[in-house]
Amino acid sequence: MSSRLPIQHEHRHALANELHARPFPELRAPCRAVHLAFKQPNLAAERDPETDRAHLRALLDRHGAQHPAPGADHWMGRLGRAELKWERHTEFVTYTLFLDGEGDAPFDGAPLALLPRDWLDDAPGVVVSASLVHVAAAAPGQDSEGVLAAGLEDHFVRESLAVARILDGDTIAGSDFRIHEDGMSRIVVIASPDLGTRRLGRSVQRLMEMETYASISMLTLPVARRVSGRLAEIDRELSTLAQSIAADGATAREQLHALTSLSAEIERMSAESAFRFGAAQAYEAIVAERIDVLRETRLHGRQTMREFMLRRYKPAMRTCRAAE
């Protein structure tokens, strides 16, 4: 029987390949990671994609690593002693380095030291998210919470620490969502002995993405505050204008000019902030999805990451929606 198909859509294979284009890392505890997200301060969605790719190639050339395919938006491979995962997104680009072993101390920044300083300084944008991940291994028969209590908890601000069991088991994950003195946020994962390498890789990737997308969506909050402040002023100006119309205190031409000016300003504000508000909604949805797939269960009365986001993150996002 012939397997020949009729003419296929020109994008069929490319779109099918996109579903498999960003594989999760396979990790084995103990290990460490550093995750950096760079974003151009202005018009990031309109940046030249080749600038991002050139920066990646400059790093790969230092290690004699193979370049990604032309036009690629993702790359994963060995970089010296570490595994590098690079991804280009609509507004930002991420670099993640995974390194085997626990290192000399938790969150000592050793993975970051593998990235040349001059190369970091030439990044096409500014840092909008930076995380260190420490993955510890619970020994067979050892309680994961005991591993957390044995010193790891001291690396976090306890008032902010959100920690829970994840993946329907005794694997533990947590973060205090703080920027520490080294400029990095911190994520801890204590993996159970029977946790597979792919499940661990997916979990670590999702935790880093949750931190990154939350950070980038929060960039909308200053815009929302600025817009809300100006809208409050416009409300007062409209009230004054309405009173003058009622009192017939101004000519029709003056009233029309004032209304037209306010209308034009509101249209301008709407156009300038539309992308930022839309992006915030999309990123907020990704944060919620990343939390859902972790399947958190409470750990002895501690706050979960979902609860932390409800108390600290969601109010900021509601402010953005109200301004929009």
Backbone as CSV, one residue per row, in Angstrom:
resi,resn,N_x,N_y,N_z,CA_x,CA_y,CA_z,C_x,C_y,C_z
1,MET,0.852,-1.196,0.000,0.000,0.000,0.000,0.886,1.245,0.000
2,SER,0.578,2.195,-0.835,1.378,3.401,-0.926,1.157,4.272,0.307
3,SER,2.259,4.858,0.821,2.173,5.755,1.971,2.248,7.214,1.551
4,ARG,2.193,7.465,0.256,2.316,8.826,-0.237,1.071,9.636,0.118
5,LEU,1.291,10.833,0.687,0.189,11.717,1.061,-0.006,12.775,-0.012
6,PRO,-1.185,13.362,-0.067,-1.387,14.525,-0.948,-0.511,15.684,-0.483
7,ILE,-0.600,16.787,-1.175,0.195,17.975,-0.831,-0.110,18.393,0.610
8,GLN,0.950,18.611,1.393,0.789,18.969,2.799,0.977,20.470,2.993
9,HIS,0.420,20.961,4.085,0.561,22.373,4.402,2.036,22.708,4.589
10,GLU,2.440,23.864,4.110,3.855,24.229,4.127,4.434,24.308,5.542
11,HIS,3.602,24.573,6.554,4.100,24.709,7.916,3.861,23.467,8.766
12,ARG,3.325,22.393,8.188,2.928,21.242,8.994,4.097,20.654,9.795
13,HIS,5.210,20.379,9.150,6.330,19.744,9.838,6.974,20.688,10.847
14,ALA,7.106,21.949,10.472,7.726,22.912,11.392,6.897,23.060,12.665
15,LEU,5.567,23.103,12.514,4.713,23.259,13.686,4.699,21.987,14.524
16,ALA,4.735,20.819,13.872,4.794,19.571,14.633,6.107,19.472,15.407
17,ASN,7.204,19.888,14.788,8.494,19.852,15.461,8.552,20.824,16.635
18,GLU,7.794,21.918,16.545,7.779,22.902,17.631,7.264,22.286,18.930
19,LEU,6.384,21.291,18.831,5.856,20.637,20.027,6.939,19.878,20.789
20,HIS,8.020,19.536,20.111,9.084,18.751,20.728,10.406,19.517,20.790
21,ALA,10.340,20.807,20.531,11.578,21.565,20.320,12.257,21.996,21.608
22,ARG,11.545,22.034,22.730,12.125,22.536,23.973,12.112,21.432,25.025
23,PRO,13.005,20.468,24.907,12.995,19.328,25.837,13.382,19.762,27.246
24,PHE,12.857,19.040,28.234,13.242,19.269,29.618,14.604,18.628,29.872
25,PRO,15.373,19.191,30.793,16.644,18.545,31.139,16.390,17.261,31.925
26,GLU,17.322,16.351,31.856,17.292,15.157,32.702,18.323,15.357,33.805
27,LEU,17.858,15.410,35.046,18.720,15.738,36.175,18.763,14.588,37.177
28,ARG,19.901,14.481,37.815,20.085,13.465,38.842,20.581,14.158,40.111
29,ALA,19.862,13.977,41.205,20.258,14.595,42.476,21.475,13.868,43.048
30,PRO,22.413,14.661,43.655,22.375,16.107,43.840,22.919,16.849,42.615
31,CYS,22.424,18.071,42.430,22.917,18.908,41.344,22.589,20.362,41.664
32,ARG,23.068,21.256,40.796,22.852,22.695,40.978,22.514,23.322,39.634
33,ALA,21.936,24.505,39.685,21.622,25.218,38.444,21.628,26.718,38.696
34,VAL,21.905,27.461,37.642,21.731,28.907,37.650,20.886,29.265,36.434
35,HIS,19.927,30.138,36.645,18.969,30.506,35.594,18.954,32.019,35.479
36,LEU,19.253,32.532,34.284,19.292,33.974,34.034,18.343,34.327,32.901
37,ALA,17.612,35.421,33.073,16.727,35.937,32.028,17.127,37.376,31.722
38,PHE,17.391,37.663,30.447,17.770,38.999,29.991,16.649,39.582,29.133
39,LYS,16.387,40.864,29.346,15.346,41.555,28.571,15.820,42.959,28.235
40,GLN,15.611,43.357,26.986,15.902,44.740,26.623,14.919,45.657,27.343
41,PRO,15.367,46.800,27.853,14.481,47.666,28.636,13.258,48.165,27.868
42,ASN,13.421,48.425,26.575,12.328,49.000,25.790,12.136,48.222,24.489
43,LEU,10.873,48.088,24.094,10.510,47.446,22.824,11.177,46.077,22.675
44,ALA,11.156,45.306,23.753,11.855,44.011,23.748,11.257,43.039,22.746
45,ALA,9.949,43.111,22.535,9.315,42.181,21.605,9.700,42.470,20.157
46,GLU,10.243,43.664,19.903,10.612,44.055,18.546,12.120,43.983,18.310
47,ARG,12.866,43.400,19.239,14.320,43.368,19.121,14.748,42.469,17.962
48,ASP,15.974,42.649,17.532,16.537,41.837,16.455,16.882,40.451,17.012
49,PRO,16.260,39.379,16.538,16.558,38.048,17.091,18.010,37.631,16.907
50,GLU,18.666,38.145,15.877,20.054,37.759,15.640,20.984,38.283,16.728
51,THR,20.577,39.337,17.420,21.383,39.835,18.542,21.444,38.796,19.648
52,ASP,20.298,38.175,19.956,20.267,37.115,20.964,21.111,35.915,20.530
53,ARG,20.972,35.535,19.279,21.696,34.351,18.790,23.200,34.607,18.741
54,ALA,23.590,35.829,18.392,25.015,36.155,18.343,25.635,36.064,19.736
55,HIS,24.883,36.476,20.744,25.385,36.389,22.118,25.582,34.932,22.535
56,LEU,24.652,34.071,22.163,24.802,32.638,22.443,26.017,32.079,21.720
57,ARG,26.154,32.398,20.443,27.280,31.856,19.667,28.622,32.286,20.258
58,ALA,28.665,33.516,20.788,29.912,33.989,21.401,30.294,33.122,22.594
59,LEU,29.304,32.679,23.363,29.586,31.796,24.498,29.990,30.409,24.021
60,LEU,29.288,29.876,23.031,29.598,28.541,22.528,30.994,28.483,21.921
61,ASP,31.406,29.560,21.264,32.730,29.585,20.641,33.841,29.476,21.677
62,ARG,33.616,29.980,22.858,34.642,29.910,23.898,34.865,28.477,24.373
63,HIS,33.872,27.624,24.149,33.969,26.237,24.599,34.062,25.265,23.417
64,GLY,34.143,25.799,22.202,34.211,24.937,21.033,32.960,24.119,20.819
65,ALA,31.819,24.629,21.272,30.562,23.904,21.146,29.904,24.209,19.807
66,GLN,29.097,23.278,19.345,28.428,23.425,18.062,27.367,24.508,18.126
67,HIS,27.243,25.302,17.061,26.235,26.356,16.992,24.842,25.759,16.778
68,PRO,23.811,26.473,17.220,22.449,26.032,16.887,22.169,26.228,15.407
69,ALA,21.097,25.624,14.939,20.702,25.800,13.541,20.334,27.255,13.281
70,PRO,20.517,27.747,12.056,20.140,29.127,11.738,18.669,29.383,12.064
71,GLY,18.414,30.496,12.730,17.043,30.856,13.079,16.487,30.137,14.289
72,ALA,17.306,29.347,14.983,16.820,28.584,16.138,16.496,29.511,17.302
73,ASP,15.490,29.119,18.073,15.115,29.860,19.273,15.373,29.058,20.543
74,HIS,16.067,27.945,20.417,16.382,27.122,21.581,17.600,26.263,21.252
75,TRP,18.375,25.960,22.297,19.574,25.130,22.127,19.883,24.474,23.462
76,MET,20.326,23.235,23.429,20.691,22.535,24.648,21.876,21.626,24.348
77,GLY,22.893,21.696,25.192,24.069,20.859,24.965,25.117,21.089,26.031
78,ARG,26.223,20.378,25.916,27.300,20.485,26.894,28.074,21.782,26.720
79,LEU,28.439,22.340,27.849,29.274,23.540,27.874,30.327,23.317,28.959
80,GLY,31.426,22.707,28.584,32.425,22.353,29.573,31.884,21.311,30.541
81,ARG,31.963,21.605,31.832,31.480,20.674,32.862,29.973,20.734,33.054
82,ALA,29.323,21.673,32.414,27.903,21.910,32.656,27.064,21.611,31.417
83,GLU,25.768,21.562,31.635,24.792,21.448,30.545,24.109,22.803,30.409
84,LEU,24.055,23.315,29.196,23.443,24.625,28.953,22.116,24.457,28.233
85,LYS,21.133,25.199,28.703,19.838,25.274,28.028,19.564,26.745,27.737
86,TRP,19.405,27.073,26.460,19.166,28.453,26.011,17.821,28.507,25.316
87,GLU,17.046,29.521,25.648,15.742,29.695,25.013,15.490,31.166,24.731
88,ARG,14.961,31.420,23.561,14.587,32.785,23.175,13.071,32.901,23.206
89,HIS,12.568,33.859,23.983,11.133,34.069,24.137,10.730,35.392,23.498
90,THR,9.445,35.700,23.550,8.943,36.907,22.892,9.647,38.160,23.378
91,GLU,9.805,38.287,24.698,10.378,39.503,25.272,11.750,39.308,25.893
92,PHE,12.158,38.104,26.103,13.387,37.884,26.854,14.077,36.615,26.367
93,VAL,15.300,36.433,26.846,16.076,35.239,26.520,16.620,34.670,27.823
94,THR,16.660,33.330,27.928,17.108,32.696,29.163,18.306,31.790,28.904
95,TYR,19.190,31.768,29.886,20.321,30.847,29.927,20.228,30.065,31.237
96,THR,20.299,28.739,31.153,20.280,27.900,32.351,21.454,26.934,32.286
97,LEU,22.266,26.936,33.328,23.387,26.015,33.435,23.104,25.004,34.538
98,PHE,23.262,23.732,34.216,23.080,22.648,35.185,24.444,22.020,35.462
99,LEU,24.733,21.802,36.741,26.030,21.279,37.144,25.803,20.146,38.143
100,ASP,26.468,19.018,37.943,26.320,17.877,38.847,26.953,18.160,40.200
101,GLY,26.425,17.497,41.238,27.021,17.581,42.574,26.477,18.738,43.388
102,GLU,26.707,18.671,44.720,26.194,19.692,45.626,27.096,20.911,45.727
103,GLY,28.359,20.781,45.400,29.274,21.895,45.524,29.779,22.061,46.944
104,ASP,30.577,23.105,47.155,31.166,23.347,48.475,30.122,23.776,49.495
105,ALA,29.109,24.524,49.045,28.052,25.002,49.945,26.814,25.289,49.112
106,PRO,25.633,25.167,49.717,24.418,25.489,48.969,24.411,26.952,48.516
107,PHE,24.003,27.170,47.292,23.840,28.516,46.734,25.153,29.303,46.758
108,ASP,26.274,28.619,46.509,27.570,29.306,46.520,27.864,30.025,45.208
109,GLY,26.974,29.911,44.227,27.154,30.636,42.976,28.153,30.019,42.023
110,ALA,28.582,28.781,42.292,29.579,28.145,41.423,29.116,28.016,39.975
111,PRO,27.852,27.645,39.704,27.435,27.568,38.292,27.546,28.911,37.572
112,LEU,27.235,30.014,38.274,27.324,31.327,37.643,28.764,31.666,37.288
113,ALA,29.711,31.197,38.102,31.124,31.481,37.845,31.621,30.852,36.549
114,LEU,30.871,29.904,35.988,31.264,29.285,34.724,30.993,30.199,33.529
115,LEU,30.218,31.259,33.737,29.912,32.202,32.657,30.882,33.374,32.733
116,PRO,31.642,33.635,31.670,32.640,34.712,31.696,32.007,36.073,32.003
117,ARG,32.690,36.841,32.840,32.144,38.134,33.258,31.987,39.087,32.077
118,ASP,32.986,39.143,31.200,32.895,40.065,30.071,31.760,39.661,29.132
119,TRP,31.503,38.355,29.016,30.387,37.888,28.195,29.057,38.290,28.819
120,LEU,28.952,38.173,30.133,27.731,38.598,30.829,27.495,40.092,30.635
121,ASP,28.561,40.877,30.701,28.426,42.330,30.546,27.965,42.711,29.149
122,ASP,28.193,41.838,28.157,27.780,42.113,26.777,26.394,41.559,26.457
123,ALA,25.670,41.109,27.467,24.346,40.521,27.240,23.418,41.528,26.559
124,PRO,22.592,41.066,25.632,21.672,41.969,24.916,20.445,42.291,25.757
125,GLY,20.653,43.036,26.819,19.552,43.391,27.713,20.030,43.437,29.146
126,VAL,19.077,43.603,30.056,19.375,43.647,31.483,18.757,42.432,32.160
127,VAL,19.283,42.095,33.323,18.776,40.939,34.056,17.407,41.270,34.660
128,VAL,16.416,40.451,34.347,15.086,40.618,34.946,14.750,39.466,35.891
129,SER,15.526,38.395,35.827,15.344,37.282,36.745,16.648,36.515,36.832
130,ALA,17.021,36.116,38.053,18.248,35.359,38.259,18.047,34.440,39.451
131,SER,18.202,33.150,39.231,17.912,32.171,40.276,19.044,31.161,40.406
132,LEU,19.305,30.777,41.639,20.172,29.653,41.937,19.297,28.519,42.458
133,VAL,19.541,27.314,41.961,18.770,26.147,42.363,19.710,25.139,43.016
134,HIS,19.320,24.660,44.184,20.085,23.632,44.894,19.210,22.390,45.007
135,VAL,19.659,21.304,44.404,18.920,20.045,44.438,19.686,19.066,45.318
136,ALA,19.089,18.719,46.444,19.688,17.755,47.359,18.992,16.408,47.201
137,ALA,19.667,15.355,47.612,19.107,14.010,47.507,18.852,13.453,48.897
138,ALA,17.641,12.994,49.110,17.325,12.312,50.355,17.772,10.860,50.238
139,ALA,18.484,10.391,51.239,18.958,9.004,51.220,17.785,8.045,51.406
140,PRO,17.901,6.809,50.945,16.822,5.834,51.136,16.435,5.736,52.609
141,GLY,15.152,5.867,52.879,14.658,5.817,54.241,14.751,7.124,54.992
142,GLN,15.391,8.138,54.398,15.537,9.437,55.055,14.369,10.336,54.706
143,ASP,13.845,11.050,55.686,12.733,11.957,55.460,13.244,13.236,54.800
144,SER,12.579,13.653,53.722,13.024,14.847,52.997,12.967,16.093,53.859
145,GLU,11.984,16.157,54.757,11.890,17.333,55.614,13.101,17.430,56.538
146,GLY,13.637,16.274,56.947,14.830,16.285,57.770,16.015,16.881,57.034
147,VAL,16.120,16.615,55.739,17.190,17.203,54.931,17.036,18.717,54.887
148,LEU,15.815,19.192,54.756,15.565,20.634,54.719,15.936,21.279,56.050
149,ALA,15.560,20.639,57.148,15.810,21.212,58.466,17.283,21.203,58.834
150,ALA,18.054,20.344,58.193,19.470,20.200,58.551,20.332,21.261,57.876
151,GLY,19.980,22.505,58.038,20.813,23.594,57.557,20.339,24.286,56.304
152,LEU,19.631,23.584,55.414,19.215,24.225,54.163,18.248,25.376,54.412
153,GLU,17.398,25.234,55.414,16.404,26.270,55.693,17.054,27.593,56.086
154,ASP,18.284,27.522,56.582,18.976,28.736,57.025,19.373,29.647,55.864
155,HIS,19.272,29.164,54.638,19.658,29.968,53.474,18.492,30.802,52.939
156,PHE,17.375,30.806,53.648,16.187,31.534,53.212,15.702,32.479,54.311
157,VAL,14.931,33.493,53.887,14.235,34.344,54.851,12.992,33.581,55.296
158,ARG,12.967,33.162,56.539,11.947,32.210,56.977,10.539,32.783,56.895
159,GLU,10.399,34.090,57.106,9.067,34.693,57.047,8.448,34.547,55.665
160,SER,9.292,34.529,54.632,8.796,34.451,53.264,8.849,33.040,52.689
161,LEU,9.499,32.111,53.368,9.740,30.787,52.801,8.430,30.041,52.545
162,ALA,8.250,29.643,51.302,7.117,28.802,50.914,7.680,27.458,50.510
163,VAL,7.192,26.404,51.131,7.749,25.074,50.875,6.633,24.051,50.989
164,ALA,6.679,23.035,50.125,5.612,22.037,50.099,6.138,20.738,49.513
165,ARG,5.394,19.686,49.773,5.643,18.433,49.058,5.057,18.577,47.658
166,ILE,5.748,18.008,46.682,5.294,18.116,45.301,5.258,16.737,44.660
167,LEU,4.580,16.664,43.534,4.529,15.457,42.703,3.934,14.269,43.447
168,ASP,2.968,14.557,44.347,2.245,13.505,45.066,3.183,12.595,45.852
169,GLY,4.310,13.101,46.316,5.250,12.251,47.029,5.972,12.999,48.107
170,ASP,7.141,12.495,48.488,7.895,13.140,49.565,9.024,14.005,49.036
171,THR,9.006,14.312,47.754,9.918,15.326,47.222,9.442,16.694,47.687
172,ILE,10.370,17.547,48.094,10.049,18.859,48.651,10.657,19.938,47.758
173,ALA,9.919,21.028,47.579,10.430,22.183,46.831,10.029,23.450,47.559
174,GLY,10.858,24.480,47.464,10.522,25.725,48.134,11.374,26.886,47.664
175,SER,10.931,28.079,48.013,11.642,29.316,47.715,11.082,30.407,48.619
176,ASP,11.897,31.415,48.890,11.368,32.575,49.613,11.100,33.746,48.668
177,PHE,11.379,33.547,47.376,11.096,34.550,46.343,11.761,35.891,46.662
178,ARG,12.870,35.842,47.353,13.630,37.040,47.699,14.843,37.174,46.786
179,ILE,15.284,38.417,46.583,16.573,38.661,45.936,17.594,38.789,47.057
180,HIS,18.542,37.870,47.110,19.503,37.842,48.205,20.704,38.738,47.904
181,GLU,21.645,38.767,48.846,22.743,39.731,48.755,23.592,39.567,47.511
182,ASP,23.567,38.389,46.903,24.316,38.162,45.667,23.510,38.515,44.423
183,GLY,22.302,39.069,44.605,21.455,39.431,43.481,20.640,38.287,42.918
184,MET,20.701,37.116,43.555,20.019,35.921,43.060,18.861,35.539,43.978
185,SER,17.810,35.002,43.398,16.792,34.332,44.190,17.206,32.866,44.352
186,ARG,16.554,32.160,45.287,16.981,30.803,45.619,15.803,29.834,45.583
187,ILE,16.062,28.669,45.028,15.078,27.593,44.949,15.739,26.324,45.466
188,VAL,15.037,25.596,46.331,15.563,24.345,46.848,14.643,23.202,46.454
189,VAL,15.226,22.089,46.069,14.478,20.862,45.784,15.177,19.726,46.522
190,ILE,14.420,18.969,47.281,14.958,17.791,47.966,14.271,16.587,47.350
191,ALA,15.010,15.866,46.537,14.439,14.807,45.710,14.430,13.479,46.456
192,SER,13.325,12.789,46.359,13.235,11.445,46.920,14.077,10.489,46.075
193,PRO,14.566,9.397,46.654,15.449,8.488,45.912,14.805,7.880,44.671
194,ASP,13.473,7.743,44.669,12.829,7.081,43.535,12.338,8.058,42.476
195,LEU,12.708,9.334,42.607,12.282,10.322,41.615,13.146,10.177,40.365
196,GLY,12.515,9.958,39.217,13.250,9.774,37.970,13.930,11.039,37.499
197,THR,14.924,10.873,36.631,15.687,12.022,36.139,14.829,12.976,35.312
198,ARG,13.894,12.434,34.562,13.047,13.300,33.738,12.045,14.068,34.590
199,ARG,11.468,13.412,35.599,10.520,14.110,36.477,11.231,15.197,37.268
200,LEU,12.439,14.901,37.726,13.199,15.918,38.444,13.531,17.079,37.520
201,GLY,13.943,16.792,36.298,14.244,17.857,35.349,13.045,18.731,35.053
202,ARG,11.884,18.112,34.864,10.666,18.886,34.610,10.322,19.773,35.802
203,SER,10.458,19.226,37.002,10.106,19.983,38.204,11.017,21.198,38.380
204,VAL,12.326,20.999,38.217,13.262,22.112,38.356,13.001,23.172,37.289
205,GLN,12.765,22.738,36.057,12.480,23.688,34.979,11.232,24.508,35.288
206,ARG,10.199,23.873,35.780,8.954,24.584,36.071,9.109,25.549,37.232
207,LEU,9.885,25.183,38.221,10.126,26.097,39.338,10.876,27.342,38.872
208,MET,11.874,27.170,38.020,12.604,28.326,37.493,11.698,29.186,36.620
209,GLU,10.859,28.548,35.813,9.949,29.311,34.956,8.929,30.080,35.783
210,MET,8.454,29.480,36.865,7.510,30.183,37.732,8.130,31.472,38.269
211,GLU,9.375,31.384,38.718,10.078,32.559,39.224,10.254,33.601,38.110
212,THR,10.667,33.155,36.925,10.936,34.087,35.825,9.678,34.775,35.339
213,TYR,8.615,34.014,35.086,7.394,34.620,34.568,6.726,35.523,35.603
214,ALA,6.833,35.174,36.880,6.298,36.056,37.916,7.065,37.380,37.917
215,SER,8.391,37.303,37.811,9.207,38.521,37.816,8.884,39.415,36.629
216,ILE,8.741,38.820,35.452,8.508,39.630,34.257,7.090,40.190,34.238
217,SER,6.125,39.428,34.719,4.759,39.966,34.768,4.670,41.138,35.737
218,MET,5.509,41.135,36.784,5.494,42.237,37.748,6.012,43.541,37.142
219,LEU,6.674,43.477,35.990,7.103,44.708,35.319,5.916,45.579,34.922
220,THR,4.734,44.992,34.884,3.529,45.742,34.522,3.035,46.605,35.669
221,LEU,3.410,46.278,36.907,2.874,47.006,38.062,3.223,48.496,38.044
222,PRO,4.483,48.904,37.765,4.744,50.353,37.683,3.919,51.042,36.602
223,VAL,3.682,50.349,35.482,2.841,50.917,34.421,1.421,51.104,34.930
224,ALA,0.900,50.093,35.627,-0.461,50.167,36.153,-0.602,51.306,37.158
225,ARG,0.370,51.474,38.009,0.310,52.563,38.994,0.355,53.921,38.317
226,ARG,1.203,54.063,37.308,1.292,55.332,36.599,-0.019,55.637,35.868
227,VAL,-0.568,54.627,35.199,-1.824,54.808,34.477,-2.951,55.143,35.440
228,SER,-3.026,54.429,36.558,-4.106,54.667,37.526,-4.027,56.072,38.098
229,GLY,-2.798,56.543,38.375,-2.649,57.894,38.902,-3.126,58.945,37.924
230,ARG,-2.769,58.767,36.652,-3.191,59.748,35.650,-4.691,59.669,35.406
231,LEU,-5.258,58.466,35.446,-6.702,58.337,35.256,-7.470,59.030,36.373
232,ALA,-6.937,58.969,37.587,-7.581,59.682,38.698,-7.576,61.187,38.446
233,GLU,-6.485,61.694,37.905,-6.415,63.121,37.567,-7.410,63.460,36.463
234,ILE,-7.510,62.576,35.467,-8.443,62.818,34.367,-9.883,62.831,34.880
235,ASP,-10.211,61.957,35.832,-11.545,61.961,36.431,-11.863,63.323,37.028
236,ARG,-10.894,63.891,37.745,-11.118,65.201,38.355,-11.258,66.280,37.290
237,GLU,-10.455,66.184,36.236,-10.559,67.163,35.154,-11.915,67.066,34.450
238,LEU,-12.410,65.861,34.270,-13.723,65.684,33.653,-14.831,66.243,34.533
239,SER,-14.677,66.052,35.839,-15.669,66.593,36.770,-15.707,68.118,36.687
240,THR,-14.508,68.707,36.654,-14.437,70.171,36.527,-15.034,70.633,35.206
241,LEU,-14.755,69.893,34.142,-15.282,70.247,32.824,-16.800,70.127,32.794
242,ALA,-17.326,69.081,33.419,-18.782,68.903,33.466,-19.446,70.054,34.212
243,GLN,-18.813,70.501,35.283,-19.363,71.622,36.031,-19.366,72.899,35.207
244,SER,-18.310,73.091,34.421,-18.246,74.308,33.597,-19.290,74.269,32.488
245,ILE,-19.541,73.049,31.983,-20.578,72.930,30.957,-21.939,73.260,31.549
246,ALA,-22.196,72.721,32.762,-23.478,72.975,33.410,-23.655,74.453,33.733
247,ALA,-22.545,75.092,34.107,-22.628,76.504,34.471,-22.477,77.417,33.269
248,ASP,-22.267,76.824,32.100,-22.052,77.606,30.882,-20.913,78.595,31.060
249,GLY,-19.829,78.070,31.741,-18.716,78.960,32.044,-17.646,78.975,30.980
250,ALA,-17.809,78.215,29.936,-16.801,78.188,28.870,-17.511,78.070,27.531
251,THR,-16.837,78.482,26.489,-17.426,78.403,25.162,-17.449,76.954,24.692
252,ALA,-18.315,76.679,23.741,-18.417,75.326,23.196,-17.089,74.894,22.583
253,ARG,-16.391,75.826,21.940,-15.101,75.498,21.332,-14.086,75.076,22.399
254,GLU,-14.055,75.808,23.517,-13.125,75.473,24.601,-13.463,74.111,25.202
255,GLN,-14.753,73.851,25.387,-15.176,72.574,25.954,-14.818,71.407,25.028
256,LEU,-15.057,71.591,23.741,-14.734,70.558,22.771,-13.234,70.292,22.732
257,HIS,-12.435,71.355,22.790,-10.984,71.192,22.781,-10.514,70.401,24.005
258,ALA,-11.086,70.722,25.174,-10.692,70.024,26.398,-11.068,68.553,26.335
259,LEU,-12.272,68.262,25.857,-12.711,66.871,25.750,-11.861,66.101,24.741
260,THR,-11.559,66.737,23.640,-10.745,66.082,22.609,-9.345,65.781,23.122
261,SER,-8.776,66.711,23.872,-7.435,66.511,24.411,-7.409,65.345,25.386
262,LEU,-8.429,65.273,26.256,-8.483,64.171,27.214,-8.695,62.840,26.504
263,SER,-9.549,62.834,25.502,-9.800,61.611,24.750,-8.539,61.128,24.057
264,ALA,-7.802,62.065,23.457,-6.565,61.700,22.768,-5.539,61.152,23.753
265,GLU,-5.465,61.731,24.943,-4.507,61.241,25.933,-4.858,59.833,26.392
266,ILE,-6.142,59.569,26.596,-6.564,58.230,27.017,-6.261,57.208,25.919
267,GLU,-6.501,57.555,24.672,-6.182,56.656,23.563,-4.681,56.372,23.493
268,ARG,-3.888,57.409,23.717,-2.433,57.228,23.693,-1.993,56.310,24.824
269,MET,-2.514,56.534,26.025,-2.169,55.685,27.169,-2.566,54.235,26.905
270,SER,-3.724,54.052,26.312,-4.208,52.703,26.025,-3.291,52.004,25.023
271,ALA,-2.911,52.727,23.967,-2.053,52.131,22.947,-0.673,51.787,23.506
272,GLU,-0.118,52.671,24.338,1.220,52.464,24.874,1.285,51.313,25.873
273,SER,0.182,51.071,26.583,0.200,50.061,27.646,-0.466,48.753,27.250
274,ALA,-1.079,48.687,26.075,-1.850,47.494,25.689,-0.981,46.238,25.696
275,PHE,0.200,46.305,25.100,1.057,45.113,25.061,1.478,44.694,26.453
276,ARG,1.849,45.679,27.297,2.325,45.349,28.640,1.227,44.658,29.452
277,PHE,-0.013,45.160,29.350,-1.116,44.545,30.086,-1.428,43.154,29.533
278,GLY,-1.412,43.015,28.218,-1.680,41.711,27.625,-0.625,40.693,28.002
279,ALA,0.637,41.122,28.000,1.724,40.218,28.377,1.587,39.778,29.828
280,ALA,1.201,40.706,30.700,1.048,40.362,32.116,-0.002,39.281,32.307
281,GLN,-1.108,39.365,31.587,-2.141,38.331,31.697,-1.611,36.977,31.245
282,ALA,-0.871,36.968,30.142,-0.329,35.701,29.639,0.677,35.107,30.616
283,TYR,1.566,35.942,31.162,2.567,35.446,32.102,1.923,34.970,33.403
284,GLU,0.903,35.685,33.865,0.201,35.260,35.077,-0.407,33.871,34.894
285,ALA,-0.976,33.627,33.724,-1.558,32.308,33.440,-0.486,31.224,33.450
286,ILE,0.709,31.539,32.949,1.795,30.554,32.958,2.233,30.251,34.387
287,VAL,2.329,31.289,35.223,2.694,31.068,36.627,1.696,30.133,37.292
288,ALA,0.404,30.379,37.080,-0.633,29.529,37.676,-0.521,28.089,37.176
289,GLU,-0.239,27.934,35.881,-0.122,26.585,35.318,1.083,25.853,35.891
290,ARG,2.203,26.571,36.058,3.399,25.934,36.618,3.158,25.478,38.055
291,ILE,2.409,26.240,38.819,2.086,25.830,40.188,1.160,24.618,40.178
292,ASP,0.187,24.617,39.289,-0.780,23.506,39.229,-0.079,22.172,38.996
293,VAL,0.863,22.144,38.048,1.473,20.872,37.681,2.418,20.342,38.756
294,LEU,2.801,21.184,39.727,3.634,20.703,40.824,2.835,19.849,41.804
295,ARG,1.514,20.032,41.820,0.616,19.274,42.701,1.105,19.338,44.153
296,GLU,1.121,20.550,44.682,1.592,20.774,46.043,0.668,20.156,47.092
297,THR,1.247,19.656,48.158,0.511,19.291,49.364,1.237,19.913,50.550
298,ARG,0.467,20.313,51.559,1.021,21.073,52.682,2.029,20.241,53.482
299,LEU,3.049,20.932,53.968,4.087,20.291,54.764,4.021,20.857,56.186
300,HIS,3.354,20.171,57.070,3.302,20.524,58.496,2.973,21.999,58.735
301,GLY,1.918,22.481,58.138,1.436,23.827,58.404,2.188,24.947,57.714
302,ARG,3.197,24.631,56.924,3.937,25.685,56.221,3.106,26.231,55.062
303,GLN,3.388,27.474,54.667,2.699,28.028,53.509,3.226,27.385,52.234
304,THR,2.322,27.126,51.313,2.702,26.576,50.016,3.069,27.710,49.073
305,MET,3.636,27.361,47.941,3.960,28.378,46.940,2.689,28.995,46.364
306,ARG,1.630,28.183,46.248,0.351,28.723,45.783,-0.164,29.788,46.750
307,GLU,-0.074,29.512,48.054,-0.539,30.486,49.042,0.308,31.746,49.020
308,PHE,1.616,31.593,48.846,2.470,32.772,48.756,2.038,33.651,47.596
309,MET,1.807,33.041,46.448,1.400,33.807,45.278,0.034,34.472,45.482
310,LEU,-0.876,33.799,46.161,-2.187,34.384,46.419,-2.065,35.626,47.291
311,ARG,-1.139,35.618,48.248,-1.005,36.722,49.187,-0.134,37.849,48.657
312,ARG,0.883,37.519,47.878,1.887,38.529,47.487,1.827,38.906,46.009
313,TYR,1.542,37.940,45.163,1.628,38.150,43.710,0.287,38.517,43.107
314,LYS,-0.755,37.805,43.485,-2.074,38.037,42.893,-2.592,39.463,43.115
315,PRO,-2.410,40.072,44.295,-2.876,41.468,44.434,-2.245,42.415,43.426
316,ALA,-0.957,42.215,43.121,-0.302,43.064,42.121,-0.932,42.865,40.756
317,MET,-1.254,41.620,40.410,-1.873,41.344,39.125,-3.294,41.901,39.061
318,ARG,-4.003,41.907,40.182,-5.344,42.516,40.197,-5.264,44.017,39.978
319,THR,-4.225,44.646,40.537,-4.002,46.080,40.291,-3.793,46.348,38.800
320,CYS,-3.040,45.469,38.147,-2.803,45.633,36.708,-4.102,45.496,35.916
321,ARG,-4.921,44.506,36.271,-6.184,44.321,35.546,-7.129,45.491,35.773
322,ALA,-7.134,46.023,36.996,-7.993,47.177,37.274,-7.564,48.388,36.454
323,ALA,-6.257,48.608,36.351,-5.755,49.739,35.556,-6.097,49.534,34.080
324,GLU,-6.001,48.306,33.618,-6.310,48.037,32.214,-7.771,48.326,31.927
